[in-house]
Amino acid sequence: MQRATEATIPEVGAELRPEIRATPSYYLHAFLDNFIPLAFVLLLWEGVARLEIIHPALFPTVTEIFVKMWELTLEGIFLKDVFHSLARLLSSVFFAMIVGTLSGLLMGTSRWVEKVLIPPLNFFLAIPGIAIFPIVILWFGLTEKAIIFTLAFEASLSIMLNTWGGVKSVDISLINAGRALGAHGYALFYKILIPAALPAIITGYRQGFSRAWRILVAGEMLASIGTGIGFRIFEARAFLASDVMYAGVIVIGILGFLLERVALRSLEIFTVQRWGMVREL
């Protein structure tokens, strides 16, 4: 029995520390682990497209798509679209993180605030984000404000929900231990509750980012404000420029992947993973 236990439970020293994982070597291995499967999919795509099973106008090769992407980049069109899309996304998610985190913390620590906010939170979570966009357009018109407000509002819902759940799930024994060690009031709040709920909060940031990213592309298509990746895809549809549409979709996937893995994953590594609150399988 002792041998079986030793075989199944690894020694603590055998695992790399979180600090070591957050190194350039770690990011290189993580990049290769994610790039190789994607490269295989692209190679498969290239082979199927060259067989012309589907008409080339509907299913161009990966080579043609990347050539077109490079041409649009040299012309400055793609760079401008990416800049405007990222500016809308980051500004809206920034406001959503502030509002959603504070609201979720208040809900988790105040029974009265929880009773007031839970019903409208559940109501708006049941509504697809893009469904409220036409209503927001009535308020702000076809402007940047309409897109940013919609993204911030929708992302804050996911962040609020996860923050509230994280605070509510903190073990009561941990809170009692903090009180026994002299933590009360504000000290108990930022030394016990927030660190213990941080894994759920970061998960909320990830879900809020994903929610906002999807709504952003659809909002740019509906608003037709002249710039943005979503606008470029929708405009290419009118001219049957499938290579531009596929290029836009690929850029959306690459940007979303990089932002999630580089920014949010790094935040997780340097906080909850470093503190030993989560582990990497």
N, C-alpha and C positions, 0 to 999 in steps of 0.2 A: 504493500500500500504506500509505503514511504517512497519507493522508487517511482511509482506511477505519479505521485504528487510532484516529485521533482522533475519529471519529464514533461508534465503538462504546464507547470507554472514556471515561466522564465525568471531568471534572476534579474533583480532591478538593475544591476550594473551592466547587464548584457544589452539593454536597450540604449539607443542613443538619447542623450538628453535633448529636450526641446531647444536649448540654446544652440546645440550643434546642428539640429535640423534647419535652423533659420540661417543658413550660410549659402554663399553662391553655389557650392557643390550640391546642396539640397535642391535649390531652384533648378539647376541644370538637370538633375535626375528627374525632378518632377516634370520639367518641360519635355524631356524625352519620353517619359511614361505616357504623357498625354498626346505628344506629337505623332508617335509611331502609329497608333490606331487611326488617327485622323488621316495620316498619309496613306494608309492602306485603303481607306474609303475613297480618297481622291484618285488613287491609281485605279481602283475598280470603276469609278465614275468615268475616268478617261477611256478605259478600255470599252465600256458599254457604249459610250457616246461615239467612239470611232467605228463601231459596228453599224451605226446608223439604224438601229432598231426603231428608234424614235427620230422623227424629223429633226435635223440639226437646228432649225429655227426654234424648236421647242426645247431641245436638250443639247446645248453646245458642249464642246469639250472643255475640260478644265484649263487646258492651254489657252484656248480662245478667251475664256473668262479672265484669266490672270493677265493676258495681254491687254485686254480692254481695261482692266483695273489699273494697270500701269499707265496706259494712255490718259485715263481720267485723272490719275494722280499727278502726272507731269503737267496737265492743263490746269491743275489747282482746284478742280471741281470736287474731287473726293475729299481732299484735305479740308476744304471749306465745309463740306457736308458733315464730316466727322467732327470737326471743331464745334459746329453749332449744335449737333446732337449731344455731344458730351457736355457742353456747357449747360444745356437744358437739363440733362440727366443729373449731373453732379449738383447743380444749384438746388434742384427740387429735392433730391435725396438728402442733402444737407439740412434743409428745413424740416424734412420728414423725420430725420433722426432726432432732432431737437424736440419737436412736438411729440412724436410718438414715444420716445424714451421717457420724457417727463410725465406724460399722461399715463403711461403704463406703470411707472413707479408710484404715482399718486393712487391709481386704482388698486395696486397691490398692497398699499399701506393704509388706505382709508376705506372703510366699509361704505361710507356715504357716497364717496366719489365712484366707487365700484358700482353701486346700485344705479347711479345716474347715467354712467357711460356705457355699461354693458349692453343695454337694449339697442341704442343707436349704433354701437360698434358692430353687433351681430347683423343689424339691418343693412348697413352699408357694405359689410363683407360679402353679403349674399348678392350684391349687385355687381355685374361685370364693370371693370373700371372704364372701359371705352363707352359704356352706356350713358355715363353722366357727362361725357365730353361735349355732346351737342348742347346740353343745358349750360355748361360753363361758357360755351361760345356765345350764348345769348347774353351773358353778363359782360364778358371781356372782348367779344368779337374774335376775328381770326388773327390773334396776336400771340406773342410769346407768353404773355401772362396766362392765357387760357391753357396752354400746354403745361407750363410749370405748375400752375395751381392744381390741375388734375393729377399730375404725377406726384406732387407732394402730398396731396390728400390721400391718394390710394396707397402710397408707400407707407405713410404714417399709420394706416390701419393695421398692416401686418406687423410693423414694429411695436405698436401699442399692444396688440394681442400677445405677442411673444414675451414682451417685457413684463406684462401683467402676469402671465403664466409662470415666468421664471421667478418672480418675487413671491408668488403664492406657493410655489413648490419648494421654497427654502425650508430645510428641515428645522422644526421648532427646537430641537435639541441644540442646534448650532446657534440659534438666537439666544437660548437660555445660557449657553456657554459664554457667549459674548457679554451678556448682562452680568454674569458671575465674575467676569474679568474686568468689569467696570465700564463697559460700553453702553451708553444710554443716549437716547435722542438722536442727534445728528451723527454722532460717532458710530452708533449702532447701524445707522442707515448706510453710510458710505464705507464702513469697515467690514460689515457683515452682509447686509442685504444685497448691495450692488455687486460685490465680487462673487457672491454665491449665485446670483442670477445672471451673471455675465455670459455664460454659454448660451442661454436662451435669448439674451439680448442680441448677441452676435448673429444667432440664427435668424432673428427678426430682421436684422440689417440685410442679410442675404436674401431673405424672401421679399423684403421691401424693394431692394435693388432689382430683383428679377421682375417683380410686378411692374415697377416703374419703367424698366427697359422695354418690356413688351408693349405697354400702353404708349410709350413715346413713339415707337415706329408707327403704330396705327394712328396716333394723333397727328403726326406729321403728314400722313397720307390724307387725312380728312381736312386738316387745316389748310393745306396747300400754301404754305407761307414762303415758298421759294427756296428754302435751304433745308438740309437735313437728309439723312440716309433714307428715311421713309418716304419723303417727298421725291427723291431721286428714283426710287423703285417705282413709285406710282406714275411718275412722268414717263419712265421708260416703257411702261405697259401700253401707253397710248401710241407709241411708235413701234411696238413689237420688238423692242431691243432686249431680247432675252438675255444676252450676255451681260448687259448692264444690270438687269434685275437679279441675276444669279450673283453677280459681283457684289451688289448691295447686301444680299442675304448672307454671303460669306463674311463680309466685313462686320455685319451685325453679330454673327456668331463669334468671330475672332475678338472683337472688342468686349463683348459680354464675358467671354471666357477669361480674357486677360484681367479685366477689372475684378472679377470674382476671385480668381486664383491668386493674383498678385496683391491686390489691396485688402480684400476681406479675409483671405486666407492668412496673409501676413499678420493682420490684427489678431487673429485667433492664435497664431503661433507665439506671438510676443506677449500674450495675456494668459488666457485660460489653459493653453497647452504648456506654457512655461511654468505655470503654477501647479500643474499636475491635475487639473480639473477635468481634462479630456485627454484621451490618448489616441495616437494614430495606429491603426491596425497594420 
